[in-house]
Amino acid sequence: MSKDLVIDAADPVLKSDFVTEMTRQIRAIDSYGVYDTATDIDVLDPLVLTKDRKRAIPIVGDPDEETLARVKAFYNAIAVMTEKECGKMAVPLMHISHEGFGRVLITVGKLVVMDKTLRDVHRFGFESLSKMKDEADKLLSVALNIVGKYPEVAGL
């Protein structure tokens, strides 16, 4: 894998439930076995966009398959964490145009617990693993609050 990794192996965020689930999701959608022998840091590293990495990505562009897979893994991981917390099946639904614009929904039963508009998907990533986890925690918290507020709809 890449020699210029930006994730510190001693980062405690690597052991968090969400980051563990992210790693699992990325490996699950790796149908060609690219990550079979890779470390978790190798798997997660493309999600971290430092200023230099972000600068290297054009302002306007179409997302490639690898980037789309990372977006899918991120929202799949949030759905799995939602399901673990509330005990009801959570389903992510994602639609992204070839230009990198779209929407992600996560439903629990008949209830939409997350609705996120996506723009500039070709630049998808986070400043650090910690920022990725913070964003996921925020989305998860909102989703669980909605499930708690409307449990009868979530149960349908």
Phi and psi in radians as a Rosetta constraint file:
Dihedral C 1 N 2 CA 2 C 2 CIRCULARHARMONIC -1.185 0.35
Dihedral N 2 CA 2 C 2 N 3 CIRCULARHARMONIC 2.514 0.35
Dihedral C 2 N 3 CA 3 C 3 CIRCULARHARMONIC -1.524 0.35
Dihedral N 3 CA 3 C 3 N 4 CIRCULARHARMONIC -0.341 0.35
Dihedral C 3 N 4 CA 4 C 4 CIRCULARHARMONIC -1.742 0.35
Dihedral N 4 CA 4 C 4 N 5 CIRCULARHARMONIC 1.015 0.35
Dihedral C 4 N 5 CA 5 C 5 CIRCULARHARMONIC -1.246 0.35
Dihedral N 5 CA 5 C 5 N 6 CIRCULARHARMONIC 2.516 0.35
Dihedral C 5 N 6 CA 6 C 6 CIRCULARHARMONIC -1.918 0.35
Dihedral N 6 CA 6 C 6 N 7 CIRCULARHARMONIC -0.020 0.35
Dihedral C 6 N 7 CA 7 C 7 CIRCULARHARMONIC -1.635 0.35
Dihedral N 7 CA 7 C 7 N 8 CIRCULARHARMONIC 2.300 0.35
Dihedral C 7 N 8 CA 8 C 8 CIRCULARHARMONIC -1.444 0.35
Dihedral N 8 CA 8 C 8 N 9 CIRCULARHARMONIC 2.232 0.35
Dihedral C 8 N 9 CA 9 C 9 CIRCULARHARMONIC -1.081 0.35
Dihedral N 9 CA 9 C 9 N 10 CIRCULARHARMONIC -0.376 0.35
Dihedral C 9 N 10 CA 10 C 10 CIRCULARHARMONIC -1.589 0.35
Dihedral N 10 CA 10 C 10 N 11 CIRCULARHARMONIC 0.030 0.35
Dihedral C 10 N 11 CA 11 C 11 CIRCULARHARMONIC -1.097 0.35
Dihedral N 11 CA 11 C 11 N 12 CIRCULARHARMONIC 2.100 0.35
Dihedral C 11 N 12 CA 12 C 12 CIRCULARHARMONIC -1.137 0.35
Dihedral N 12 CA 12 C 12 N 13 CIRCULARHARMONIC -0.352 0.35
Dihedral C 12 N 13 CA 13 C 13 CIRCULARHARMONIC -1.106 0.35
Dihedral N 13 CA 13 C 13 N 14 CIRCULARHARMONIC -0.457 0.35
Dihedral C 13 N 14 CA 14 C 14 CIRCULARHARMONIC -1.025 0.35
Dihedral N 14 CA 14 C 14 N 15 CIRCULARHARMONIC -0.448 0.35
Dihedral C 14 N 15 CA 15 C 15 CIRCULARHARMONIC -1.638 0.35
Dihedral N 15 CA 15 C 15 N 16 CIRCULARHARMONIC -0.004 0.35
Dihedral C 15 N 16 CA 16 C 16 CIRCULARHARMONIC -1.226 0.35
Dihedral N 16 CA 16 C 16 N 17 CIRCULARHARMONIC 2.711 0.35
Dihedral C 16 N 17 CA 17 C 17 CIRCULARHARMONIC -1.035 0.35
Dihedral N 17 CA 17 C 17 N 18 CIRCULARHARMONIC -0.743 0.35
Dihedral C 17 N 18 CA 18 C 18 CIRCULARHARMONIC -1.164 0.35
Dihedral N 18 CA 18 C 18 N 19 CIRCULARHARMONIC -0.791 0.35
Dihedral C 18 N 19 CA 19 C 19 CIRCULARHARMONIC -1.151 0.35
Dihedral N 19 CA 19 C 19 N 20 CIRCULARHARMONIC -0.634 0.35
Dihedral C 19 N 20 CA 20 C 20 CIRCULARHARMONIC -1.087 0.35
Dihedral N 20 CA 20 C 20 N 21 CIRCULARHARMONIC -0.737 0.35
Dihedral C 20 N 21 CA 21 C 21 CIRCULARHARMONIC -1.183 0.35
Dihedral N 21 CA 21 C 21 N 22 CIRCULARHARMONIC -0.656 0.35
Dihedral C 21 N 22 CA 22 C 22 CIRCULARHARMONIC -1.036 0.35
Dihedral N 22 CA 22 C 22 N 23 CIRCULARHARMONIC -0.796 0.35
Dihedral C 22 N 23 CA 23 C 23 CIRCULARHARMONIC -1.049 0.35
Dihedral N 23 CA 23 C 23 N 24 CIRCULARHARMONIC -0.765 0.35
Dihedral C 23 N 24 CA 24 C 24 CIRCULARHARMONIC -1.081 0.35
Dihedral N 24 CA 24 C 24 N 25 CIRCULARHARMONIC -0.757 0.35
Dihedral C 24 N 25 CA 25 C 25 CIRCULARHARMONIC -1.143 0.35
Dihedral N 25 CA 25 C 25 N 26 CIRCULARHARMONIC -0.739 0.35
Dihedral C 25 N 26 CA 26 C 26 CIRCULARHARMONIC -1.128 0.35
Dihedral N 26 CA 26 C 26 N 27 CIRCULARHARMONIC -0.751 0.35
Dihedral C 26 N 27 CA 27 C 27 CIRCULARHARMONIC -1.144 0.35
Dihedral N 27 CA 27 C 27 N 28 CIRCULARHARMONIC -0.589 0.35
Dihedral C 27 N 28 CA 28 C 28 CIRCULARHARMONIC -1.177 0.35
Dihedral N 28 CA 28 C 28 N 29 CIRCULARHARMONIC -0.574 0.35
Dihedral C 28 N 29 CA 29 C 29 CIRCULARHARMONIC -1.650 0.35
Dihedral N 29 CA 29 C 29 N 30 CIRCULARHARMONIC 0.112 0.35
Dihedral C 29 N 30 CA 30 C 30 CIRCULARHARMONIC -1.491 0.35
Dihedral N 30 CA 30 C 30 N 31 CIRCULARHARMONIC 1.402 0.35
Dihedral C 30 N 31 CA 31 C 31 CIRCULARHARMONIC -1.266 0.35
Dihedral N 31 CA 31 C 31 N 32 CIRCULARHARMONIC -0.284 0.35
Dihedral C 31 N 32 CA 32 C 32 CIRCULARHARMONIC -1.730 0.35
Dihedral N 32 CA 32 C 32 N 33 CIRCULARHARMONIC 0.006 0.35
Dihedral C 32 N 33 CA 33 C 33 CIRCULARHARMONIC 1.300 0.35
Dihedral N 33 CA 33 C 33 N 34 CIRCULARHARMONIC 0.408 0.35
Dihedral C 33 N 34 CA 34 C 34 CIRCULARHARMONIC -1.070 0.35
Dihedral N 34 CA 34 C 34 N 35 CIRCULARHARMONIC -0.642 0.35
Dihedral C 34 N 35 CA 35 C 35 CIRCULARHARMONIC -1.711 0.35
Dihedral N 35 CA 35 C 35 N 36 CIRCULARHARMONIC 0.199 0.35
Dihedral C 35 N 36 CA 36 C 36 CIRCULARHARMONIC -0.990 0.35
Dihedral N 36 CA 36 C 36 N 37 CIRCULARHARMONIC -0.713 0.35
Dihedral C 36 N 37 CA 37 C 37 CIRCULARHARMONIC -1.856 0.35
Dihedral N 37 CA 37 C 37 N 38 CIRCULARHARMONIC 0.093 0.35
Dihedral C 37 N 38 CA 38 C 38 CIRCULARHARMONIC -1.409 0.35
Dihedral N 38 CA 38 C 38 N 39 CIRCULARHARMONIC 2.635 0.35
Dihedral C 38 N 39 CA 39 C 39 CIRCULARHARMONIC -1.359 0.35
Dihedral N 39 CA 39 C 39 N 40 CIRCULARHARMONIC 2.905 0.35
Dihedral C 39 N 40 CA 40 C 40 CIRCULARHARMONIC -1.057 0.35
Dihedral N 40 CA 40 C 40 N 41 CIRCULARHARMONIC -0.618 0.35
Dihedral C 40 N 41 CA 41 C 41 CIRCULARHARMONIC -1.145 0.35
Dihedral N 41 CA 41 C 41 N 42 CIRCULARHARMONIC -0.720 0.35
Dihedral C 41 N 42 CA 42 C 42 CIRCULARHARMONIC -1.071 0.35
Dihedral N 42 CA 42 C 42 N 43 CIRCULARHARMONIC -0.666 0.35
Dihedral C 42 N 43 CA 43 C 43 CIRCULARHARMONIC -1.203 0.35
Dihedral N 43 CA 43 C 43 N 44 CIRCULARHARMONIC -0.719 0.35
Dihedral C 43 N 44 CA 44 C 44 CIRCULARHARMONIC -1.501 0.35
Dihedral N 44 CA 44 C 44 N 45 CIRCULARHARMONIC -0.397 0.35
Dihedral C 44 N 45 CA 45 C 45 CIRCULARHARMONIC -0.945 0.35
Dihedral N 45 CA 45 C 45 N 46 CIRCULARHARMONIC -0.696 0.35
Dihedral C 45 N 46 CA 46 C 46 CIRCULARHARMONIC -1.096 0.35
Dihedral N 46 CA 46 C 46 N 47 CIRCULARHARMONIC -0.305 0.35
Dihedral C 46 N 47 CA 47 C 47 CIRCULARHARMONIC -1.339 0.35
Dihedral N 47 CA 47 C 47 N 48 CIRCULARHARMONIC -0.304 0.35
Dihedral C 47 N 48 CA 48 C 48 CIRCULARHARMONIC -1.645 0.35
Dihedral N 48 CA 48 C 48 N 49 CIRCULARHARMONIC 1.997 0.35
Dihedral C 48 N 49 CA 49 C 49 CIRCULARHARMONIC -1.874 0.35
Dihedral N 49 CA 49 C 49 N 50 CIRCULARHARMONIC 1.706 0.35
Dihedral C 49 N 50 CA 50 C 50 CIRCULARHARMONIC -1.188 0.35
Dihedral N 50 CA 50 C 50 N 51 CIRCULARHARMONIC 2.999 0.35
Dihedral C 50 N 51 CA 51 C 51 CIRCULARHARMONIC -1.025 0.35
Dihedral N 51 CA 51 C 51 N 52 CIRCULARHARMONIC -0.703 0.35
Dihedral C 51 N 52 CA 52 C 52 CIRCULARHARMONIC -1.150 0.35
Dihedral N 52 CA 52 C 52 N 53 CIRCULARHARMONIC -0.740 0.35
Dihedral C 52 N 53 CA 53 C 53 CIRCULARHARMONIC -1.134 0.35
Dihedral N 53 CA 53 C 53 N 54 CIRCULARHARMONIC -0.728 0.35
Dihedral C 53 N 54 CA 54 C 54 CIRCULARHARMONIC -1.159 0.35
Dihedral N 54 CA 54 C 54 N 55 CIRCULARHARMONIC -0.658 0.35
Dihedral C 54 N 55 CA 55 C 55 CIRCULARHARMONIC -1.096 0.35
Dihedral N 55 CA 55 C 55 N 56 CIRCULARHARMONIC -0.537 0.35
Dihedral C 55 N 56 CA 56 C 56 CIRCULARHARMONIC -1.322 0.35
Dihedral N 56 CA 56 C 56 N 57 CIRCULARHARMONIC -0.241 0.35
Dihedral C 56 N 57 CA 57 C 57 CIRCULARHARMONIC -1.614 0.35
Dihedral N 57 CA 57 C 57 N 58 CIRCULARHARMONIC 2.271 0.35
Dihedral C 57 N 58 CA 58 C 58 CIRCULARHARMONIC -1.079 0.35
Dihedral N 58 CA 58 C 58 N 59 CIRCULARHARMONIC 2.659 0.35
Dihedral C 58 N 59 CA 59 C 59 CIRCULARHARMONIC -1.086 0.35
Dihedral N 59 CA 59 C 59 N 60 CIRCULARHARMONIC -0.739 0.35
Dihedral C 59 N 60 CA 60 C 60 CIRCULARHARMONIC -2.003 0.35
Dihedral N 60 CA 60 C 60 N 61 CIRCULARHARMONIC 2.307 0.35
Dihedral C 60 N 61 CA 61 C 61 CIRCULARHARMONIC -3.077 0.35
Dihedral N 61 CA 61 C 61 N 62 CIRCULARHARMONIC 2.934 0.35
Dihedral C 61 N 62 CA 62 C 62 CIRCULARHARMONIC -1.732 0.35
Dihedral N 62 CA 62 C 62 N 63 CIRCULARHARMONIC 2.429 0.35
Dihedral C 62 N 63 CA 63 C 63 CIRCULARHARMONIC -1.217 0.35
Dihedral N 63 CA 63 C 63 N 64 CIRCULARHARMONIC 2.467 0.35
Dihedral C 63 N 64 CA 64 C 64 CIRCULARHARMONIC -1.540 0.35
Dihedral N 64 CA 64 C 64 N 65 CIRCULARHARMONIC 3.026 0.35
Dihedral C 64 N 65 CA 65 C 65 CIRCULARHARMONIC -1.108 0.35
Dihedral N 65 CA 65 C 65 N 66 CIRCULARHARMONIC -0.629 0.35
Dihedral C 65 N 66 CA 66 C 66 CIRCULARHARMONIC -1.133 0.35
Dihedral N 66 CA 66 C 66 N 67 CIRCULARHARMONIC -0.728 0.35
Dihedral C 66 N 67 CA 67 C 67 CIRCULARHARMONIC -1.156 0.35
Dihedral N 67 CA 67 C 67 N 68 CIRCULARHARMONIC -0.759 0.35
Dihedral C 67 N 68 CA 68 C 68 CIRCULARHARMONIC -1.053 0.35
Dihedral N 68 CA 68 C 68 N 69 CIRCULARHARMONIC -0.662 0.35
Dihedral C 68 N 69 CA 69 C 69 CIRCULARHARMONIC -1.125 0.35
Dihedral N 69 CA 69 C 69 N 70 CIRCULARHARMONIC -0.685 0.35
Dihedral C 69 N 70 CA 70 C 70 CIRCULARHARMONIC -1.167 0.35
Dihedral N 70 CA 70 C 70 N 71 CIRCULARHARMONIC -0.686 0.35
Dihedral C 70 N 71 CA 71 C 71 CIRCULARHARMONIC -1.089 0.35
Dihedral N 71 CA 71 C 71 N 72 CIRCULARHARMONIC -0.807 0.35
Dihedral C 71 N 72 CA 72 C 72 CIRCULARHARMONIC -1.052 0.35
Dihedral N 72 CA 72 C 72 N 73 CIRCULARHARMONIC -0.770 0.35
Dihedral C 72 N 73 CA 73 C 73 CIRCULARHARMONIC -1.089 0.35
Dihedral N 73 CA 73 C 73 N 74 CIRCULARHARMONIC -0.706 0.35
Dihedral C 73 N 74 CA 74 C 74 CIRCULARHARMONIC -1.053 0.35
Dihedral N 74 CA 74 C 74 N 75 CIRCULARHARMONIC -0.878 0.35
Dihedral C 74 N 75 CA 75 C 75 CIRCULARHARMONIC -1.313 0.35
Dihedral N 75 CA 75 C 75 N 76 CIRCULARHARMONIC -0.512 0.35
Dihedral C 75 N 76 CA 76 C 76 CIRCULARHARMONIC -1.099 0.35
Dihedral N 76 CA 76 C 76 N 77 CIRCULARHARMONIC -0.720 0.35
Dihedral C 76 N 77 CA 77 C 77 CIRCULARHARMONIC -1.117 0.35
Dihedral N 77 CA 77 C 77 N 78 CIRCULARHARMONIC -0.687 0.35
Dihedral C 77 N 78 CA 78 C 78 CIRCULARHARMONIC -1.118 0.35
Dihedral N 78 CA 78 C 78 N 79 CIRCULARHARMONIC -0.714 0.35
Dihedral C 78 N 79 CA 79 C 79 CIRCULARHARMONIC -1.094 0.35
Dihedral N 79 CA 79 C 79 N 80 CIRCULARHARMONIC -0.750 0.35
Dihedral C 79 N 80 CA 80 C 80 CIRCULARHARMONIC -1.102 0.35
Dihedral N 80 CA 80 C 80 N 81 CIRCULARHARMONIC -0.750 0.35
Dihedral C 80 N 81 CA 81 C 81 CIRCULARHARMONIC -1.145 0.35
Dihedral N 81 CA 81 C 81 N 82 CIRCULARHARMONIC -0.654 0.35
Dihedral C 81 N 82 CA 82 C 82 CIRCULARHARMONIC -1.083 0.35
Dihedral N 82 CA 82 C 82 N 83 CIRCULARHARMONIC -0.790 0.35
Dihedral C 82 N 83 CA 83 C 83 CIRCULARHARMONIC -1.081 0.35
Dihedral N 83 CA 83 C 83 N 84 CIRCULARHARMONIC -0.738 0.35
Dihedral C 83 N 84 CA 84 C 84 CIRCULARHARMONIC -1.078 0.35
Dihedral N 84 CA 84 C 84 N 85 CIRCULARHARMONIC -0.702 0.35
Dihedral C 84 N 85 CA 85 C 85 CIRCULARHARMONIC -1.316 0.35
Dihedral N 85 CA 85 C 85 N 86 CIRCULARHARMONIC -0.718 0.35
Dihedral C 85 N 86 CA 86 C 86 CIRCULARHARMONIC -1.715 0.35
Dihedral N 86 CA 86 C 86 N 87 CIRCULARHARMONIC -0.254 0.35
Dihedral C 86 N 87 CA 87 C 87 CIRCULARHARMONIC 1.385 0.35
Dihedral N 87 CA 87 C 87 N 88 CIRCULARHARMONIC 0.123 0.35
Dihedral C 87 N 88 CA 88 C 88 CIRCULARHARMONIC -2.090 0.35
Dihedral N 88 CA 88 C 88 N 89 CIRCULARHARMONIC 2.622 0.35
Dihedral C 88 N 89 CA 89 C 89 CIRCULARHARMONIC -1.139 0.35
Dihedral N 89 CA 89 C 89 N 90 CIRCULARHARMONIC 2.244 0.35
Dihedral C 89 N 90 CA 90 C 90 CIRCULARHARMONIC -1.941 0.35
Dihedral N 90 CA 90 C 90 N 91 CIRCULARHARMONIC 2.323 0.35
Dihedral C 90 N 91 CA 91 C 91 CIRCULARHARMONIC -2.143 0.35
Dihedral N 91 CA 91 C 91 N 92 CIRCULARHARMONIC 2.122 0.35
Dihedral C 91 N 92 CA 92 C 92 CIRCULARHARMONIC -1.498 0.35
Dihedral N 92 CA 92 C 92 N 93 CIRCULARHARMONIC 2.418 0.35
Dihedral C 92 N 93 CA 93 C 93 CIRCULARHARMONIC -2.189 0.35
Dihedral N 93 CA 93 C 93 N 94 CIRCULARHARMONIC 2.163 0.35
Dihedral C 93 N 94 CA 94 C 94 CIRCULARHARMONIC -2.278 0.35
Dihedral N 94 CA 94 C 94 N 95 CIRCULARHARMONIC 2.331 0.35
Dihedral C 94 N 95 CA 95 C 95 CIRCULARHARMONIC -2.311 0.35
Dihedral N 95 CA 95 C 95 N 96 CIRCULARHARMONIC 2.120 0.35
Dihedral C 95 N 96 CA 96 C 96 CIRCULARHARMONIC -2.283 0.35
Dihedral N 96 CA 96 C 96 N 97 CIRCULARHARMONIC 2.267 0.35
Dihedral C 96 N 97 CA 97 C 97 CIRCULARHARMONIC -1.274 0.35
Dihedral N 97 CA 97 C 97 N 98 CIRCULARHARMONIC 2.923 0.35
Dihedral C 97 N 98 CA 98 C 98 CIRCULARHARMONIC -1.135 0.35
Dihedral N 98 CA 98 C 98 N 99 CIRCULARHARMONIC -0.266 0.35
Dihedral C 98 N 99 CA 99 C 99 CIRCULARHARMONIC -1.574 0.35
Dihedral N 99 CA 99 C 99 N 100 CIRCULARHARMONIC -0.079 0.35
Dihedral C 99 N 100 CA 100 C 100 CIRCULARHARMONIC 1.625 0.35
Dihedral N 100 CA 100 C 100 N 101 CIRCULARHARMONIC 0.396 0.35
Dihedral C 100 N 101 CA 101 C 101 CIRCULARHARMONIC -2.039 0.35
Dihedral N 101 CA 101 C 101 N 102 CIRCULARHARMONIC 2.552 0.35
Dihedral C 101 N 102 CA 102 C 102 CIRCULARHARMONIC 3.082 0.35
Dihedral N 102 CA 102 C 102 N 103 CIRCULARHARMONIC -2.719 0.35
Dihedral C 102 N 103 CA 103 C 103 CIRCULARHARMONIC -2.639 0.35
Dihedral N 103 CA 103 C 103 N 104 CIRCULARHARMONIC 2.562 0.35
Dihedral C 103 N 104 CA 104 C 104 CIRCULARHARMONIC -2.181 0.35
Dihedral N 104 CA 104 C 104 N 105 CIRCULARHARMONIC 2.305 0.35
Dihedral C 104 N 105 CA 105 C 105 CIRCULARHARMONIC -2.110 0.35
Dihedral N 105 CA 105 C 105 N 106 CIRCULARHARMONIC 2.546 0.35
Dihedral C 105 N 106 CA 106 C 106 CIRCULARHARMONIC -2.157 0.35
Dihedral N 106 CA 106 C 106 N 107 CIRCULARHARMONIC 2.201 0.35
Dihedral C 106 N 107 CA 107 C 107 CIRCULARHARMONIC -1.988 0.35
Dihedral N 107 CA 107 C 107 N 108 CIRCULARHARMONIC 2.580 0.35
Dihedral C 107 N 108 CA 108 C 108 CIRCULARHARMONIC -2.212 0.35
Dihedral N 108 CA 108 C 108 N 109 CIRCULARHARMONIC 1.958 0.35
Dihedral C 108 N 109 CA 109 C 109 CIRCULARHARMONIC 1.102 0.35
Dihedral N 109 CA 109 C 109 N 110 CIRCULARHARMONIC -2.217 0.35
Dihedral C 109 N 110 CA 110 C 110 CIRCULARHARMONIC -1.693 0.35
Dihedral N 110 CA 110 C 110 N 111 CIRCULARHARMONIC 0.143 0.35
Dihedral C 110 N 111 CA 111 C 111 CIRCULARHARMONIC -1.742 0.35
Dihedral N 111 CA 111 C 111 N 112 CIRCULARHARMONIC 2.241 0.35
Dihedral C 111 N 112 CA 112 C 112 CIRCULARHARMONIC -1.498 0.35
Dihedral N 112 CA 112 C 112 N 113 CIRCULARHARMONIC 1.980 0.35
Dihedral C 112 N 113 CA 113 C 113 CIRCULARHARMONIC -1.752 0.35
Dihedral N 113 CA 113 C 113 N 114 CIRCULARHARMONIC -0.252 0.35
Dihedral C 113 N 114 CA 114 C 114 CIRCULARHARMONIC -2.584 0.35
Dihedral N 114 CA 114 C 114 N 115 CIRCULARHARMONIC 2.353 0.35
Dihedral C 114 N 115 CA 115 C 115 CIRCULARHARMONIC -2.425 0.35
Dihedral N 115 CA 115 C 115 N 116 CIRCULARHARMONIC 1.926 0.35
Dihedral C 115 N 116 CA 116 C 116 CIRCULARHARMONIC -2.241 0.35
Dihedral N 116 CA 116 C 116 N 117 CIRCULARHARMONIC 2.221 0.35
Dihedral C 116 N 117 CA 117 C 117 CIRCULARHARMONIC -1.488 0.35
Dihedral N 117 CA 117 C 117 N 118 CIRCULARHARMONIC 2.367 0.35
Dihedral C 117 N 118 CA 118 C 118 CIRCULARHARMONIC -1.938 0.35
Dihedral N 118 CA 118 C 118 N 119 CIRCULARHARMONIC 2.375 0.35
Dihedral C 118 N 119 CA 119 C 119 CIRCULARHARMONIC -2.349 0.35
Dihedral N 119 CA 119 C 119 N 120 CIRCULARHARMONIC 2.646 0.35
Dihedral C 119 N 120 CA 120 C 120 CIRCULARHARMONIC 0.867 0.35
Dihedral N 120 CA 120 C 120 N 121 CIRCULARHARMONIC 0.851 0.35
Dihedral C 120 N 121 CA 121 C 121 CIRCULARHARMONIC -1.050 0.35
Dihedral N 121 CA 121 C 121 N 122 CIRCULARHARMONIC -0.466 0.35
Dihedral C 121 N 122 CA 122 C 122 CIRCULARHARMONIC -1.098 0.35
Dihedral N 122 CA 122 C 122 N 123 CIRCULARHARMONIC -0.260 0.35
Dihedral C 122 N 123 CA 123 C 123 CIRCULARHARMONIC -1.903 0.35
Dihedral N 123 CA 123 C 123 N 124 CIRCULARHARMONIC 0.423 0.35
Dihedral C 123 N 124 CA 124 C 124 CIRCULARHARMONIC -1.182 0.35
Dihedral N 124 CA 124 C 124 N 125 CIRCULARHARMONIC 2.236 0.35
Dihedral C 124 N 125 CA 125 C 125 CIRCULARHARMONIC 2.920 0.35
Dihedral N 125 CA 125 C 125 N 126 CIRCULARHARMONIC -3.132 0.35
Dihedral C 125 N 126 CA 126 C 126 CIRCULARHARMONIC -2.337 0.35
Dihedral N 126 CA 126 C 126 N 127 CIRCULARHARMONIC 2.697 0.35
Dihedral C 126 N 127 CA 127 C 127 CIRCULARHARMONIC -1.087 0.35
Dihedral N 127 CA 127 C 127 N 128 CIRCULARHARMONIC -0.540 0.35
Dihedral C 127 N 128 CA 128 C 128 CIRCULARHARMONIC -2.773 0.35
Dihedral N 128 CA 128 C 128 N 129 CIRCULARHARMONIC 2.945 0.35
Dihedral C 128 N 129 CA 129 C 129 CIRCULARHARMONIC -1.087 0.35
Dihedral N 129 CA 129 C 129 N 130 CIRCULARHARMONIC -0.640 0.35
Dihedral C 129 N 130 CA 130 C 130 CIRCULARHARMONIC -1.072 0.35
Dihedral N 130 CA 130 C 130 N 131 CIRCULARHARMONIC -0.733 0.35
Dihedral C 130 N 131 CA 131 C 131 CIRCULARHARMONIC -1.155 0.35
Dihedral N 131 CA 131 C 131 N 132 CIRCULARHARMONIC -0.655 0.35
Dihedral C 131 N 132 CA 132 C 132 CIRCULARHARMONIC -1.103 0.35
Dihedral N 132 CA 132 C 132 N 133 CIRCULARHARMONIC -0.803 0.35
Dihedral C 132 N 133 CA 133 C 133 CIRCULARHARMONIC -1.116 0.35
Dihedral N 133 CA 133 C 133 N 134 CIRCULARHARMONIC -0.703 0.35
Dihedral C 133 N 134 CA 134 C 134 CIRCULARHARMONIC -1.067 0.35
Dihedral N 134 CA 134 C 134 N 135 CIRCULARHARMONIC -0.772 0.35
Dihedral C 134 N 135 CA 135 C 135 CIRCULARHARMONIC -1.101 0.35
Dihedral N 135 CA 135 C 135 N 136 CIRCULARHARMONIC -0.766 0.35
Dihedral C 135 N 136 CA 136 C 136 CIRCULARHARMONIC -1.111 0.35
Dihedral N 136 CA 136 C 136 N 137 CIRCULARHARMONIC -0.742 0.35
Dihedral C 136 N 137 CA 137 C 137 CIRCULARHARMONIC -1.080 0.35
Dihedral N 137 CA 137 C 137 N 138 CIRCULARHARMONIC -0.688 0.35
Dihedral C 137 N 138 CA 138 C 138 CIRCULARHARMONIC -1.124 0.35
Dihedral N 138 CA 138 C 138 N 139 CIRCULARHARMONIC -0.824 0.35
Dihedral C 138 N 139 CA 139 C 139 CIRCULARHARMONIC -1.134 0.35
Dihedral N 139 CA 139 C 139 N 140 CIRCULARHARMONIC -0.694 0.35
Dihedral C 139 N 140 CA 140 C 140 CIRCULARHARMONIC -1.124 0.35
Dihedral N 140 CA 140 C 140 N 141 CIRCULARHARMONIC -0.740 0.35
Dihedral C 140 N 141 CA 141 C 141 CIRCULARHARMONIC -1.068 0.35
Dihedral N 141 CA 141 C 141 N 142 CIRCULARHARMONIC -0.784 0.35
Dihedral C 141 N 142 CA 142 C 142 CIRCULARHARMONIC -1.101 0.35
Dihedral N 142 CA 142 C 142 N 143 CIRCULARHARMONIC -0.785 0.35
Dihedral C 142 N 143 CA 143 C 143 CIRCULARHARMONIC -1.050 0.35
Dihedral N 143 CA 143 C 143 N 144 CIRCULARHARMONIC -0.780 0.35
Dihedral C 143 N 144 CA 144 C 144 CIRCULARHARMONIC -1.196 0.35
Dihedral N 144 CA 144 C 144 N 145 CIRCULARHARMONIC -0.601 0.35
Dihedral C 144 N 145 CA 145 C 145 CIRCULARHARMONIC -1.114 0.35
Dihedral N 145 CA 145 C 145 N 146 CIRCULARHARMONIC -0.702 0.35
Dihedral C 145 N 146 CA 146 C 146 CIRCULARHARMONIC -1.157 0.35
Dihedral N 146 CA 146 C 146 N 147 CIRCULARHARMONIC -0.744 0.35
Dihedral C 146 N 147 CA 147 C 147 CIRCULARHARMONIC -1.068 0.35
Dihedral N 147 CA 147 C 147 N 148 CIRCULARHARMONIC -0.740 0.35
Dihedral C 147 N 148 CA 148 C 148 CIRCULARHARMONIC -1.135 0.35
Dihedral N 148 CA 148 C 148 N 149 CIRCULARHARMONIC -0.559 0.35
Dihedral C 148 N 149 CA 149 C 149 CIRCULARHARMONIC -1.362 0.35
Dihedral N 149 CA 149 C 149 N 150 CIRCULARHARMONIC -0.556 0.35
Dihedral C 149 N 150 CA 150 C 150 CIRCULARHARMONIC -2.245 0.35
Dihedral N 150 CA 150 C 150 N 151 CIRCULARHARMONIC 1.035 0.35
Dihedral C 150 N 151 CA 151 C 151 CIRCULARHARMONIC -1.128 0.35
Dihedral N 151 CA 151 C 151 N 152 CIRCULARHARMONIC -0.513 0.35
Dihedral C 151 N 152 CA 152 C 152 CIRCULARHARMONIC -1.191 0.35
Dihedral N 152 CA 152 C 152 N 153 CIRCULARHARMONIC -0.625 0.35
Dihedral C 152 N 153 CA 153 C 153 CIRCULARHARMONIC -1.291 0.35
Dihedral N 153 CA 153 C 153 N 154 CIRCULARHARMONIC -0.647 0.35
Dihedral C 153 N 154 CA 154 C 154 CIRCULARHARMONIC -1.137 0.35
Dihedral N 154 CA 154 C 154 N 155 CIRCULARHARMONIC -0.429 0.35
Dihedral C 154 N 155 CA 155 C 155 CIRCULARHARMONIC -1.494 0.35
Dihedral N 155 CA 155 C 155 N 156 CIRCULARHARMONIC -0.105 0.35
